[in-house]
Amino acid sequence: MKLIDVLKPEYIKYPLQKQSKVDVIQELIDVLSANKVIPEKQAILDAVLEREKIMTTGVGNGVAIPHCKHPDCQQFAIALGIHPQGVDFQSIDNQPARIIFLLVGPEDQPGLHIRLLSRISRIISKEETRNRLLQLTTPESIYQFFKEEEAKFFEINA
């Protein structure tokens, strides 16, 4: 499964408006809910926040990847938001997160969940790539960016 299979232009929010970690997560959940790809919003928020209690998903370098598996999720989906100023995600480097992915998926596919997290991490691992992403201002241009970046790293049918 490719990122672009589960990250659609309509799942991209630019700019994120909220100022707290929980509110930004809710903002991204609202995006997925509006597109009818997740079950009840509160259940997903609760699952994401439970995951956050285990360890922060602020991975550093201005990136956070909150995520959860939920028994009521029938499919994987990724919402992506860009926050102009950044939000405190208690990141490992204490830097605010400006690029925030929300990955939700079925509980019974942990391998695919990990593979999608890995793809996100690999694509955004380079500072140059993150800086280019932060220059984009439309969902369509951000989606195209990921389509091109993913093609550089992974076989098209992977």
C-alpha positions in Angstrom: 0.0 0.0 0.0 1.3 3.4 -0.9 0.8 6.6 1.1 -1.1 8.2 -1.8 -3.6 5.3 -1.5 -4.6 6.6 1.9 -3.6 10.3 1.8 -6.0 12.2 -0.6 -6.0 15.9 -1.4 -9.3 16.2 0.6 -7.5 14.8 3.7 -5.0 17.6 3.7 -5.6 20.7 5.8 -3.6 23.9 5.2 -3.2 25.8 7.3 -4.1 24.1 10.6 -5.8 26.7 12.8 -5.7 25.2 16.4 -3.0 25.9 18.9 -2.8 22.9 21.1 -1.9 19.3 20.4 -5.3 17.9 21.3 -7.1 20.5 19.3 -4.9 19.9 16.2 -5.5 16.2 16.5 -9.2 16.9 16.7 -8.9 19.2 13.6 -7.4 16.4 11.6 -10.0 13.9 12.9 -12.6 16.3 11.7 -11.1 16.2 8.2 -11.3 12.5 8.0 -14.8 12.4 9.5 -16.0 15.0 7.0 -14.8 12.6 4.3 -16.6 9.6 6.0 -13.5 7.5 6.3 -13.5 7.0 10.1 -16.1 5.9 12.6 -17.3 8.0 15.5 -14.9 11.0 16.0 -14.7 10.7 19.8 -13.7 7.1 19.7 -10.8 7.9 17.3 -9.7 10.9 19.5 -9.7 8.7 22.6 -7.6 6.0 20.8 -5.1 8.6 19.5 -4.8 10.2 23.0 -4.3 6.8 24.6 -1.5 6.1 22.1 0.0 9.5 23.0 0.1 8.5 26.7 2.5 5.6 25.8 5.0 7.9 24.1 4.8 11.2 22.3 4.4 11.0 18.5 6.3 14.2 18.2 9.2 12.6 16.3 11.3 15.8 16.1 12.5 18.1 13.3 9.1 19.8 13.3 7.1 16.5 12.6 4.5 14.7 14.6 2.7 11.5 13.5 -0.2 10.8 15.9 -1.7 7.5 15.1 -4.0 4.7 16.3 -5.5 1.4 15.4 -9.3 1.1 16.1 -11.6 -2.0 15.8 -14.3 0.1 14.1 -11.9 1.4 11.4 -12.5 -0.4 8.1 -9.7 1.2 6.2 -6.4 3.1 6.6 -6.5 6.9 6.2 -3.9 9.6 6.6 -4.8 13.2 7.3 -2.0 15.8 7.0 -1.9 19.3 8.3 0.6 22.0 8.1 0.8 24.5 11.0 2.5 27.8 10.2 3.8 28.4 13.7 4.0 24.9 15.0 2.3 23.2 18.0 3.9 21.7 21.1 3.8 17.9 20.7 6.3 17.3 23.5 8.6 16.3 20.6 11.8 14.5 21.4 13.8 17.5 20.3 11.5 20.0 22.1 10.7 21.7 18.8 7.1 22.5 17.8 5.5 20.3 15.2 4.6 22.1 11.9 4.0 19.0 9.8 1.4 16.7 11.4 0.2 13.4 10.0 -2.7 11.5 11.5 -2.7 7.8 10.7 -5.8 5.7 11.6 -6.4 2.2 10.6 -7.9 -1.2 11.5 -6.7 -3.0 14.6 -6.2 -6.3 12.7 -3.5 -5.0 10.3 -0.5 -4.0 12.5 2.1 -4.8 9.9 0.5 -2.4 7.3 0.2 0.2 10.0 3.9 0.0 10.8 4.8 0.1 7.0 2.8 3.3 6.5 4.5 4.9 9.5 7.8 3.9 8.1 7.0 5.3 4.7 6.0 8.6 6.2 9.3 8.7 8.2 11.5 7.9 5.3 10.0 10.5 3.0 10.2 13.3 5.5 13.6 12.3 6.9 15.6 14.9 5.0 15.6 18.5 6.1 15.5 19.7 2.4 12.3 17.6 1.8 10.6 19.0 4.9 11.5 22.6 3.9 10.1 22.1 0.4 6.9 20.7 1.9 6.5 23.7 4.2 6.6 26.0 1.1 3.5 24.4 -0.3 0.1 26.0 0.4 -2.6 24.0 -1.3 -3.8 20.4 -0.7 -3.3 19.6 -4.3 0.3 20.7 -4.4 1.0 18.9 -1.1 -0.6 15.7 -2.4 1.4 16.0 -5.7 4.6 16.5 -3.6 4.0 13.2 -1.7 3.1 11.4 -4.9 6.5 12.5 -6.4 8.5 11.8 -3.2 7.0 8.4 -2.7 7.9 7.4 -6.3 11.5 8.4 -5.6 11.8 5.9 -2.7 9.5 3.1 -3.5 8.5 0.9 -6.4 5.2 2.1 -7.8 3.5 -1.2 -7.1 4.8 -1.6 -3.6 
